[in-house]
């Protein structure tokens, strides 16, 4: 698209607070001066909010204070006035019941922080899984010039000569413990190898996926996604981002100029090419809703179906984010998409340039990490969207992380009513289950397990693992970590707690999975399904107060991004009235 910059100089929104000599102007300006800021900083130059998701309890973002200083340096260099603002930081590691429950709250908090305070532009300083979508959602709703800079992934983990992928190794090793092929002592030794530097997961988990999505959408500078957290080039990226946001404010280059349908289509295809997390589905659907773009699950399936997965990273492949960066990172992937006719080359980015102009001359430095198309991990690597009488509104599966032999499967259901039921039963040697069965987990969707926790990649029962089996078909309305793997059907909609057909599946029912034909079918007569649904009663109680009640009452289904129903398509950055 063609973008026409706004005239400069002009009066910015921050001047409603800081410009002039009224009592209110002096009130706002004078109090900020107690930090030692000279008077000429309030002369109408761009005021840049550095929205920092640093927290000691968000380990992935534990180094963002240092990056914030680099962003500030860039803002100062470009003639702006940087002000660091702490914002809601939902940690994947510590938040219960799940960080996803608080993504919408974080987005609300960011939106109101941006709207209520005297900032003309924002640097979104993010990393951990939900911090990237929540800040993007908040920025999209206010439509104030904004740019993403991520904290970057951890360095490779190594344990006894083997790469250790954060998250992925945890799932693998915990299964090995149950199978009796790994000792607890070795597991504890491996713990020290999993997280050996600052940063987010070093696999193509949700954090790295969402960093890639921000870049593919055009909301981050080219090359941002893959630079390791401790690499000096990450700090350079932060400083360049600080410089760039000042010019974006002068040009009035806003999220609505960048987050177009073409941008979302580029991101969906990029997700298929990198073998990205299924969590990107709910986050991009929610973000699209914020800017009024009618993005659907059908778009995910249509756009990703013929995209080969060419990034050889765990959990789909064997390498980690450090190697992805050395190979050239996401720009190489975007160039490959462009050469294959799978990229909207005219899409605008925060640089002010078209996305193709940023990537057309990059080089792939390692074709074992970013593979040739003919050696792709999966020729159809996008997210598969399944529908049928078990998922009328859709369910998702990640083909690049699944077992080929299970992509067409019919099996007897073994049902877990909720995650506690699963935990009670799964290790029981008398559990009536074998590798041909289909594991079904209910009541773990947006309302059922408030927030839709990452429990969909249910660990297999020990009696099956001890046979050497490492994968089974699993179906739920939950999510799974982007670091996880397996033939796992997720986000089944409508969810069980909302009365979806998943709610009435019983032990012994047969379920048919047909990924090539995008079908998920409960092999029970229609009349019996209707009878069971008529008798069904929700096991979920409405919270009596607080955010839990707000969440329960307004969260939408996974098929529309699990955002709040009252936030879709509404945006604005009007200056609030002064109360002084």
N, C-alpha and C positions, 0 to 999 in steps of 0.2 A: 504494500500500500504506500501511498505518498503522504508524507507528514509535513505539514507546514508549521514551522516554529512560530510561537507568539512573539510579538514585538518586545524588545527589551531596550531600556528599562521600563518597568511598569510597577504599580503598587501591588505588593504581595499580601496574602492573607495575614501574615504575622504582624503587619503594620497596624492591623486593627487592635492589637495589644500594645505594640511598642512604639508606633509612630505618633507624633503629636505631643502636646503639652497639657492635655486635660488631666484632671485628677486621676482618672482610670489609667491613662497611659503611664503616668508617673508611678502609680501603684504597681503596675505590672513590671515596668522597667527597673524601678528603684529597688525592688526586692531582689531581682535577679543580679543586680550589681553587687550584692553582698558576697558574691563569689569572686569578685575582683575583675569583672568585665568592664573594659573601657566604654565610654559613651558612644564612640563612633561605630561600635558593633551593631548598634540599633538603628543604623542609617538607611535601612531598606534592603540590605543584602539578604540573600536566601538564608533562612533559618532552617537547619537540617536536623531532624530528630533521628538519632541513632537508636533504633528500637532493639534493645539488647535482651536476648533470652538467656543470658548467663545465669547460672545458679549452681551452688555447690551440690545441690541435690539433682542436678541434671548433668551427669558426668560427661555426656557427649559434648556439652556446651561449656565445660569448665574452663576453657581457654579463651572464651570470647571477650573477656575484658581486655586482653592484650590486643586482639584484633580491633576492638573498638578504638583503641588509641591510634591505630594505623588509619582507620576510617576518618577519624578526626583530623589527622595530619593532611589527608587528601582534601577534606572539606576546607581547611584553612588555606591550603595552597591555591584552591580554585576561587577563593574570595568569599566563601560562605561562613556561616556561624554555626558550628556543630554543638549540639546539646544531647548528651547521652540520657536515654530514658529506659529504665527497667520495665519490662513487660512480662506478662504471664508466661511462665515456662513450664509446660507439661512434660515431665520426664517419663520416657518409656520404661526406664529402669525401676522407678519407685512408685509411680502413681497407681493407686487402687480405687475402684476396681479395674480401671484401665485408663491410660492417657487419652484414648479416643473419646471417652466421655467428656473430657475437658477441652477438646479441640474447639468446639463451638463456643465455649465460655471464653477461651483465650482469644478467639477471633472477635468476639463481642468486645472484650476488654481492649484489644488493639484498635478496633474501629473507633471506640469512644475516646481512647487516648489520643488518636490522631485528630479526631474531630474537635475535641475540647481544648486542645493546647495549640500554642502559637508556632506551628511548624508549617513550612512551605513544601518540604520534601522529606522523604524518609528512606533511610537505609535499614533494610530488614536483616538483622544479624541473627542467623538461625543455624540449626544443625540437626538436633534430635528430631525423630520422626514427625511428631505433630507440630513442632514449632514452625516448620516451613509452610505447611498448608494453612495453619491458623493465621500467621502474619500475612500471607498472601491474600487470604479471604478478607481480613480486616482492611488491608490496603485497597483491595478491589472495591469494597463497599464505600470507602471514603473518596476514592479516585483522586487522591493526592499523589503527585509524582513520587514513585517508589522504585527501589532497586534492591535485589537480593544479593547478599554475599553470605556464603555458607562457611561453617567452621572447618569443613574437610574431614576426610576419613582418617582413621588410625593407620599407623604403619602395619605391615603384614605381621600376623602372629606366626611364630614358629615353635614347634614342639617335636623334639627328637627327629629333626631333619624334614619334617612335613609342615606345609602351610596350615595354619589354624585360622579359619574364618570365623570371626565373631558371630555368635548366634548359630550359624550352620554347624560348627564343631560342637557346640553345646547340645544341639538336638541329636547329632550323631553319637556323641559320647554317652549321653543319658540313655539312649537306646542300647548301646553296647553294654552298659552296666546291667540293664534288665536281661540282656541276652547272655550274660555271664562271660563276655569276651574282654571285659576291661575291669580293672580293680578300682575301688574307691580311691586308693592311694594315687594311682596314675591319673585319675580324674582331677584330684586336687592339685597335682603337679601341673597338669595342663591348664588349670585355671590361671596360673601366673603368666601363661604364654598368650592368653586370648586378648588381653587389652594392655599392650605395652607402650602406648603413647596416647597423648590427648587425641580427641576426635571421635567421630561417629563410627558405626560398624564399617569394617573394611571389606565386607561382602557387598553384593548388589542387593542389599536389604532396602528397607523403606527409606532410610535417611539418604543413602546414595541415590536411590531412585528419585526421590523428590528433589534432590539437588540437580539431578539430570533433567527432571521435568521443568524446574525453574529456568534452566538454561535453554531447553528446547522451546519453551513458551516465549522466550525472548526477554524474560524478566531478570536475567543475570548476565554479566559480561561473558563473552565467549571464553570457554576454558575453565570457568569457575568450578564446575561440579567435581572434578576428580583430584585436584591438588591436595596432597596429604596435609593434615592439620599442622604438622611440625615442619613442613617444607617452607623455606624462606619465601618461596613464590606465593604461598597463601597470604602472607603479610603484604606482599606487593599487590596482590589482587584486591585486598581490603583497601589499600591506599588509593588505588586507581578507581575503585568504586566510590570512595569519598569524593574524588575529583569529579567523577561523572555525574553524580546526583545534583551538583550545583548547576551544571549546564542543563540538565533535564528540567530543573525548576525554571530556569531562564527561558527555555523553549516551551515550557508547559507540556512536556511529554508525560502523559498519564497512563495508568494501567489500562484504561479503556481504549487507548490507542494501540496497545500491544496485545491485549488479551482478546483477540479476534477468533472467530471460528477456525480460520486457517492456522492460527497458533496452536489451538487445542488439537487439531488434526495432526500437526507436526509432532506434538508431544506424545500423542497416542502411538504413532508409528515409531517414535524413538523408544518408547517403553517396550514395544515388541522387540526391537533390535538389540536392546541391552539386556533383555530378559528381566525386566523390572518387576517390582513388587505388585501384587494384586491390590495392595492398599492404595496405589496410585488411582485406581478406578474411583473409589469413594471420594478421594480428595479432589480430583479434577472435576468430577460431577458437581461437587459442592462449589468449587471455585467458579465453574461455568455458570451455575445458578446465580452467583453473586453479581455477575456482569450481564445477566439476562440472555445468555446463550443456551439454546435448547439442546444440550448435549445429552445423549442417551446411551444406555448399554448397547443398543444396536449399533451405534456409531463405533463403540469400542471393538465390537466383533467385526464389523465391516472393514474398518480401517486397519486393524491389526492382523487380519486373517492371513494375508499373503506377505507379511513382513518376516523375513528370516531372523532368528536370533544369532547375531554374529559376535557378541561380546562374551568371551569365554571366561566368565567369572562365576564363583560360587554364589548362590546355591545351584545354578544350572551347570556351571563348568568347573574349571580347576584353579583359576587365578584369583587375585584380589585387587582392590582398588588402586593400590600402589602401582602394580603393573599396568593397569588401565591408563593411569596418568602418563607413565613413561611411554606407552604406545601411542599417545596422542589424545586420549580422552574423548569426550563426547563430540568435539568438532569433527573427528574422523568419521564417527558414526553418522552424523548429519550430512557430511559430504557424500557418504555411501548412499544414504537415502536419496539425496538429490540426484546422484548419477543414475539411480534406478527409477526416477520419476515418482518418488514417494515423499517429496518434500515441497511444500509451498515456498518457493524460493524468494518470493516478494515479501514475506512476513517481516514486519518491523521488530526491531529489538531495542532494548534500553540504550544501546550505543548510538541510536539514531540511524543505523545502517540496516540494510536488508540481510536476513539471516544467511542467504547464500553467499553474499559478498564476504562474510566473516569466515566461512569454512571452505570455500572452493579451492584454496591453495594449500591446505594442510596436508601433512604426510602421515601415513600409517607406519610407525617405526617397529611394529612387532605383529606379524600376521598370524602368530599363534595365540595372541591375546584378542585382537580384533580380526576375526577370521574372514577369509574370502567367502563369498556367498555360497559357493559350491561345497564348502566345509562347515556350513552353519550348524549350530547345535540343534536347531529345529527349523525346518523350512517354513513352517507356519508358527511363528513364535509369539504372536500377539496373544492377548487375553481372549480365551474362548468363552463366549456367553452362551449358556445352556438354558433352554426353556422346555416346558412340558407340564404335565399335571402336578409335578412335585415343586415346580418353580415357575408359576405363571408369569411372574414379573422378572424372572431371570436369576441366574446364579453364575459364578465365574470359576474358571480353572486356568492355571498357568501351564500350558503344554510343555514349555522348555524345562520345567522342574518335575514333570510327571513321568511315569513309567509307560513306555509305548504299548506294552502288552495289556495294560489295564485301561486303555483309552476307549475300548469297547468291552463292556463287562456287564454281566447280570449276576446278582448275588442276593443272598438272604440278608435281610436287615438285622443288625444287632443294635438296639436302641438304648441311648442314654438320655434321660429326660432333661438333664442339665449337667453342668460341669461337676457338681458334687456327686451326682449319680455315677458319672464316668469314673471319678477318682475312687469311689467305693468299689466298683466292679472290676476295673481293668486288670488288676493284678491277681484276681481270683483264678486259681487253676481250674476251677469248675465252671468258669464262664463258657457258655456254649458258643464258641467262635472258632473259625479257622480262616486261612488266608483268602478263601473264596467269598467270604462274607463282605457286606458293606456296613461300615461303622457309621451310625447316624447320631448326631448330637443336636439336641433341641435347646431352645430358650437361651440362646447366646447371641442374639441379634442386638440391634440398637436399644430396644426396650428390655428384652429378655434378660440379658446380662448387661446392665445399663452401660452403654458405650461400645458394645460389640467387641468384646475382648479377643485377643489373638490366641484362641484356643482351638481353632479349627484343624490344626495339624496334630490331631490326637496321636499320642504315642501308641504304638501297637502293643498288644498284650504279650507278656513274656513267653507264653506258650507258643506263640507264632514266631517271635523273634528267635527263639532257640532252634527253630527249624532252618534258620538262615534267611528267612523272609524279611525284607526291609521296607516293603510298601504294600498298602492295601487301599482300596477305594474308601474315602472318608467324605461324608457330606454333613454340612451344618449351615446355620445362618450366621456363624461367627466369621471373624477374619483370621488370617495367620500372619506371622512375622514374615517380612520380606526375605529374611535369612533362611526361612524354612523351605522344605521341598516335599515332593510326593504327589500322588494322584488325589488331590484334595479339592473337593467342590465346596465353594465358600459363598457367603453373602446371599444364601438362598432367600428369595423374596416372593411373597410377603414372609416375614419371619414368623417363627412359631408363636411367639408371644402376642402377635397381632392376628392370630388365627389363620396363618398360612397353612397349606397342606402338610408341611413338615410336621406340624403339631400333632397330626393324627397317625403318623407312621408307627407301626407296632412291630415288635419282635416277630420274625418269621415272614413278614411281607417281602416280596421280591422287588428289587429296584434295578432298572436298566439305565446304564450310562453309555451314551454313544456320542463321544466328542466330535468325530468327523461330521456327524449330522446334527450336532448341537442339541442333543435331546437328553432330557432327564425325566424318567418316567417311573411312577409308582404303579406297579402291576397289581392293582386292586380295582375291582369293578367300580364304575362311576357312582352307582347307587350306594355302595358301601362307603365310599369316600364322603358322599353327601351326608349319610347317616352319622358318621363319626364327627364330621364338622358341626352338625347340628347339636351334638351332645357335648361338644368341647367347651371348657370354661378356662379362661386365662389364669395361669398360676402366678401372674405378676401383679403385685399390689402397687397402686399409685402412691408414691411418696407423699407424705403429709405436708411438707413445706420445703423451702429452699430451692437450690439449683436443681436438685434431683426431681422435684415436682415440675419445674419449668422444662427440664430436659424430657421427662416422660410425656408431657402434654404436647410438645411441639417438635420433637425429633421426627424426621421423615425416614422412609425406608432406605436401605442400602442402595436400592436401584436408582435413587435420586441423590445420593451422596451423604445421607444421614445428617444433613444440615437442619437448621430450624426452619419451619415452614414460613415464618414471617420475615425471613431475611433474603429470600430469593428475588433477585432483580431490583432491589432498592439500594440506591447509593446517593451520596452527596457529601460535599465538604463545606456546607454553609457554616459561617462563623457563628458560634452560639452567642446569645445575648450576654452582655457584661452585667454582673450583679452588684458592682461596687459603686 
